[in-house]
Amino acid sequence: MKLRTLILGLCSASALAFAAHAESITIATVNNGDMVRMQKLTDDFTKANPDIQLNWVTLEENVLRERVTTDIATKGGQYDVMTIGTYEVPIWAKQSWLLPLDKLGDDYDAKDIIPAIAGGLSVDGKLYAAPFYGESSFVMYRKDLMEKAGLKMPDAPTWDFIKQAADKMTDRANGVNGVCLRGKAGWGENMAFLTAMSNSFGARWFDENWKPQFDQPEWKKTLQFYVDLMKADGPEGASSNGFNENLALFQQGKCGMWIDATVAASFVSDPKNSTVADKVGYALAPDNGLGKRGNWLWAWSLAIPAGTQKADAAEKFVSWATSKHYAELVASKEGWANVPPGTRSSLYANAEYQKAAPFAKMTLDSINAADPTHPTVKPVPYVGVQFVAIPEFQGLGTTVGQLFSAALAGQSSVDDALKQAQDAATAAMTEGGYIK
């Protein structure tokens, strides 16, 4: 009996000693489907790294951005791994707020990351964030409703065709909206969509001298077209709808078309969650014949703040979550169609993925069609397709997003929203020293 008690005591002491030595890292992430899936699969990581415990902080997109920005700017130290986007990485890396990822492991194969995605996450040739998934945007549409409307979706549609199709597909009696688009205010919500859309209308945020351009006819055409389209063919309460809300509407069969992130394709085509999984087609984001399409370029990525005390453990997790091994893990559990897309060239060369994911080629074509260094028809002094890569954009983009969301909700006119956007942008650029 005494021996058994002694053994149990030693085991308890060992467990306590292990717990004391186990390193705990806190990961801040967005509540998108791929990240939720990642959390369910982390047993694979903890088995290989029993000395690392994972704590999760999962937030809605706008809240996540606000929290991680405040934390890193104030050196708060709440998080060891942050989920951030292509907008933040170059700005924060230049501020020395992020650690370079140079210990991802011998088998990580960073050269396999799609060049367009890697370029947006690197500064001076060093990777400062590892892409969890990459995306552009494209048209997802109901093939059955398109056929019923007597139309055929081109691979590369125009905005005029989208309007024509939306008008014919809208069926209010049966709860079908011709088109679902983002309306929720936020620089990464409605302004991601509207900025990319505006590029195809010939608009730009600023001219070569940083003078705001919301008083120009190209922005008037963009915003008026969007508001008119949504009023005629969009869902009720569209000014409150972001990515997740529109995803739910589309999966429930309430949208004829949805123009949004390519990453949504695996969710709308998943029969477990989508009532229209077998009826979805894909096309490039629309254009107006001016040489630019309304598609963006983005990656949700994992980065390590410079203030962490647990850099090695954090980098082990980042390496695991963005590795080829993780892609194979998802494929084994959920099928190849559900592997996080848009990050690795090898995924698009994989015959099993191509077979499982009918959206694969259109996703890669959309990513490759975006050019963050030449995003607009006219010249601009900034980089970024659906954002402007300057620190002021986060606040300004959200302010403009609120103005445009109000116009969509009918709380102001398009002209008033554009005038207020011009005034807000002029004030921000003057205060930032861009214009005098």
N, C-alpha and C positions, 0 to 999 in steps of 0.2 A: 504493500500500500504506500509505504514511504517513498519507494522508488518511483511509483506511478505519479505521486504528487510532485516529486522532484522534477520528473520529465515534463509534466504539465507546466510547472513553474518556469522551467528553462524555455519552453516553447513560447509561453506568454511574454517572457522577458525579451526573447528574440523578436517577436512580433512588434512589441513596443519600440524596440531599438530600430527595427526596420522602418516603422512609421515615422520615427523621429528623423531618420535619415532620408526618407522619401521626399523628393522635391515636388512642390506643388506649383503648377503654372496656371495662370488665368488667361483664358482665350476669349476675346470679344468678337462676336460674329453677328451676321445679319440673319434674319429669320426666313431666308429663302430655302426652297426645298432641298437643294443640293447640300447646304450646310446642315440642315436638320438630319439628313441621311448620314452625313459624316459623323455626327455625334453618336449615332446608333452603332457605328462600325468601329468605334475607338478601342474596343476590347482587343482588336488586332494590334494596336499600338501599345497598349499597357502590358500585354503579354510579353512583347519583345523588350519593353522598357519598364519593368516592375518598380523601378525606383523613381518613376515620374507619375504624379497624380495630376489629373486634368480637372480644372474648374471652368465652367462655361458661363458666359454672360451673353445671352441671345436677345437681340433687340431689333425692332422695326428699323428700316433703312435710314429714315431721317434722324431718328433718335440715336442710332449707332454713330452716324457721322458726327453729330453734335458732341456725344460723349467722348469719343476717341480723340477728336480734335482738341477739345478742352483739356483732356488728360495729357496729351503729348506736348501741347503748347505750354502748359503750366508745370510740366515735369511731375505730374501727379503719381505716376508709377503704379496705377491700378492694374494694368494689363501687361502680360509678358508676350502675348501674340495678339496682333490686331488684324481684323479683316478690313482692308482699305482698297481703294480703287486706283485706276490709272491716273486720275486727277491728282491725288495726294502724293503719290510716290516721288516724282521728280522734285516737287516743291519741298517736301519734308526732308528728302535726302540731302538737298542743297543746304538745308538749315542744320544738318548733322543731327536730325531727330531720329533717324533710322540706322540700324546696323547693316552693313553689307552682308549678303548671304554667301559666305565663301567657305562654309563647312557643311555643305549639303550632302556630302558623301561621294565616294568614288563611283558608285553605280547610279547616281542621280541623273546624269546625262542632261545637263542644262542646255546643251547645243540642240536638243530635240524640241525645245520650246519654239513655237511658231515665231518667226522673226518679228512680225508686226506687233505681237504681244510682248515679247521680250524687250523690244526697243522702248516701249512705253513704261517699262518697269526698271530701266537701267539708267544710270548716270555715269558718264565717263567710263563706259564699258563694264561697270560693276552692277550686278543684280541686287536691288534693294528690296524686292518683294517677289515671292514665288506665286505664279498664277494658280489659283484653285480652279477657276473656270474662266474662259475667255468668251467674248461674245461680240457680235455685231447686232443689227436688227434686221428683220425682214417681215414679209407678209405671211401670216398664217390664215388660211381661209377654208371654208366649208365647201368641198367639191360638190356635194349634193345640192346645196343651195345655189351655187354658181351655175350648175347645170339647169336647175329649175328656173333661174333667171334668164336662161337662153344665152349665157355668156361663157367665154373661155378665158381663164386667167393667163395672161402672157407670163413668161419667165421674168420679164423686165417691164412691169406695168408703169403707166404714167399716173399722175394724180387725178387727171381727168377720168381715166378708166376706173380708179378707185371710187370716185364720186358716183359715176354711172352705176357701178356694181352695187354700191351701198344703197342707193335709192331703190334699186330693184329687189334687193335682198331683205330690206326692212319689212318686217311683218309684225306690227304692234299687237295685233289680235292674238298672235301665238307667242308673244314675248321674245321675238327675234329682232335684235338691233343689227342694222347693216354693217356697222363698224364699231369697234371698241378701241379707244385710244386713251392714253394717260391724261388725267386732268388734275390729279392731286398736286398741290403746290410743293415745290422743292427743286433745288438745282439739279438733283439727280433723278427727279421724278418727271413732272411735266416738262421741265426745261431740257432734260436730255432728249426727249422726243421732239419738242418744238425747235430746239437749236439745230438738230440734225435735219429736220424737215425744212427749216429756213434755208439751209445750205442749198437745197435743191430748188428753191425759189430765187436764188441769187442774192439772198440776204447775208449779212454778217453782223457780228456784235459791234465791231469797231473798224474804222478805216485804218490806213497805214500809219496815221498819226494819233491813234487811240481815241479818235472822236467817236462817241456812240452813234449808232446808225438806226435807232428805232424810229426816227422821224423820216426814214426813207421809204419809197413805195414798195420795195421788196418785202419789208417786214409787214406792211399793211396787207399785202396780198397773202402772206403766210398766215397771219393770225385771223384774217377775215375768212379765208378758206376753211381753216380748222374749226372756227366757231360755227360757221354755217353748216359744215359737214356734221358736226357733233349734234347740233340742234335738230337737224333733219333726220339723222340716222343713228345717233349715239344713244347709250343707255341713260335712263333717268339718274340724276345725281352724279353725273360723270365727273364733276369737279372734285369729288372725293375719291375717285378711283386711281390707284397706282398700279404697279405691276401685279401684285398679288390679287387685288380685287378683280382686275380684268382677266387674269388667269382663271379665277373661279367662274366668272361669267362665261368664258369660252368653253371651259370644261363642262358646264351645265347646258351647253347648246344655245346660249343666248346671244352669240355674236356670229355674224356672217363672216367678218374679217377682223383680224387683230394684228396691228403693226407694232411689234415690240421685240424684245430681246430674243435672239436665236436660241438661248438656253431654255426657253419655254417649250421648245419643240418636243423634248422628251416627256414633258408632263402632259401636253395636250394629246400626245399620241399613245399615252399609257392607258390601256383598257381598265386598269384597276381604279383609276381616278377620273378618267375622262369619258363622258357619255358619247362623245363624237370621235373617239380615237381612230376609227377606221375610215373617217371621212375627211381628214385634214390634208390639205395641199400647201405648198410653200412656193414663194416667189421673192425676188429681190425687192428691196424697199423702193418706193416709187420715185420717179424723177419728173422733170418738166422740160427735158430736152436741152438743158443748159450745161450738161457735162458732169453734174453731181447728183448722186442719189441721196435719199433721206435716211441713210443708215449710219450708225455710230460705230465706235470701237471702244471696247471696255474690257477690263479684267477685274474680277473680284480676287484679291490676292492676299496672301498672308505675309505680314511684315513684323519685324521685331523692333520695338522702341528702344532707343539708345539708353534709356534710363533703367532697363530691366537689370535685376541682379542674377537672372537665371538664363543667360543667353544661350548656353550650350544645350540645356534641356529644351528651350524654346525652338532652337534651330533643328533639333532632332524631330520635334513634332511637325514643324513646317516641311521638312524633307519628306516625312512619311505621308502627309496629307496631299502633297502635290507630286507624288512619285508615280512612275509607271506601275509599281506594285499596288498602289491604292486604286488605280484604274482597273487593274485585274481583279482586285478584291470586290469592287462594286459590280463588275461584270459577273463574278461568280455568285454573288448574292442577289443581284437585282436585274441582271441581263445587260448586254453591251449597250443597248439603247440609252441606259441611264447613267453611263459613265460621264463625269463632268467634261463638257466639250470645250473646244476652242483653245487648248493650251499646247498640245503636243502634235508635231507633224506625224509621228508614228501611229497615232490613233486613226488618222485619216488615210493611212496606208494599210490599215488593218481590214482584211476582207470580212471578218466577222462583224466588225463595227459597221462597215458599209452596208452589209446585208440587213442588220438589225435597225439601222437608223436611216430611214429614207430622206431625212433632212440633212445628212452629213455634207454632201457636196454643196448644197445651197448655203449652209452655214460657213463653210470654208471660203466659198466665193464671196460671201458678204464681208467676211473679215478682211479678205485681201482687197476688196473694193474700197475700203476706207483708207484715207490718207491724212493722218493727223497733222502732217507738216504743210499740206496744201488743202485745207478742209473746205474752202469756199470758192465760188466762181471768181470773185474779185480778190485782189491781194489783201492779206491781213498780216499784222505783226505778231500774231500769237499762234501757238500750237494747240491742237485739240479739236476733235470733230464735234462732240456734243457738249463741250465745255471749253472755257478759255483758261489755259494753264497759268494763271496768276493767282496769288493768295487772296486777292479781293473778290474773286469770282464766287466763292462759296456763299458769302453774305449777299452779294449783289444778285447772284443767280436765284437765290431763294426769294429775295424781294420781288424780282421780276416775275418769278413763278407765281407768287401770290396775286400779283396784278393780273396776270393772264388767266389764272384760275377763276378770279372774280368776274372777268369778262365772259368766260365760259358759263358761269353760273347766272349770268344776266344781271349782276350787281353793278356793272359798269359797261360802257360801250367799248368797242375795239379801239376807237380813236383816243378815248380817255386813258385806257390801259397803256397804249403806246406812248402817249405824252408823258404819263407818270414814269414809265420805264426809261424814257429818254432823260428825264430830269434826275432820276435816281442814279442812272449810269454816269451822267455828267458830274454829279456831285461826288460819286465814288472815285472817278478817274482824276478829278481835280484834287481831292484830298490825298490820293495816292501819289500825286506828283507826275502822273502820266500826261496830263494836259494842263495848260495855264489859263 
